[in-house]
Amino acid sequence: MSEIVIVTGAGGYVGRHVTRAVAELGYEPIALVRRRRDDDFDAATRVIEADVLDPSFDIASIAPVGRIAAVIHLAWQDGFVHNAPSHLERLSDHYRFLTGLADAGVARIAALGTMHEVGYWEGAVTAETPTNPVTLYGIAKDALRRSATLSIGERAAFVWLRAYYILGDDRRNRSIFAKLLETADRGETVFPFTTGRTLYDFIDVADLGRQIAVSATAEGVTGVVNVSSGEPESLASRVERFISENDLDIVLQYGAFPDRPYDSPGIWGDATAITGLMAQSPFADRA
């Protein structure tokens, strides 16, 4: 009988890819969603509707704790709205869920973080980089990382998966890449843009899903893991490349919008740890 990996927020932009990768690693994935949609998963995936942030939620009602290899917590509201009040309003619910997993005896717990925890930083981000978030999203994620790490302690292996700039499967996200496709759908040929000079760490969501699945289940891995490419590229370069790759009849109007004041000139993940993990995983040939 296969070990189980439970993925919360599995119906979201990242979650479907994580669930698929978990299955490819040989685990039995259980996808937890608030509301099921018929096109989210294949017929073999076990999908359960549940609100994991409800105080009455009990992980033992989903699967026997002894069979759970890991729980991967992706569920989060308003991730694309960096100053939404919901980030702080739901913080205690996320904390209760994660610490409740440790209370229940779950051996491995992983949660998705973000580069926005770091705040203003120029260069590569390591697990030891100090954090000084400047958005409600970043503040909430950083507070959850700190508090859950402290409270879970030695009771479970806790992994914090710090993600960067995600693209791919772009019809399902709310990034600039989705907006470019929508602009093309409307027949418009000019796209108002920033200077595009900022350097980001871009990663395809399918690659990210595999990195998350491996990091969350790899024995001995704890603490902050950058799930990232480790390769900085300017926003302008990546967007121009996206336009070319998708054969879009769009010209960027540079300087139409100011760069976001809280964005660093260049920020990317130090991918040393994740590169090593992936090289030893069944996904090594896809790196």
Secondary structure, DSSP 8 states (H G I E B T S, - for coil): ---EEEEETTTSTTHHHHHHHHHHTT-EEEEEESS--TTSS-TTSEEEE--TTSTT--GGGTS-GGGEEEEEE---S-TT-TT-THHHHTHHHHHHHHHHHHHHT-SEEEEEEEGGGTBS--EEE-TT---B--SHHHHHHHHHHHHHHHHHTTSSEEEEEEE-EEESSGGGS-SHHHHHHHHHHTT--EEE------EEEEEEHHHHHHHHHHHHHSTT--EEEEES---EEEHHHHHHHHHHHTT---EEETTSS---TT--SBEEE--HHHHHHHHTSTTGGG-
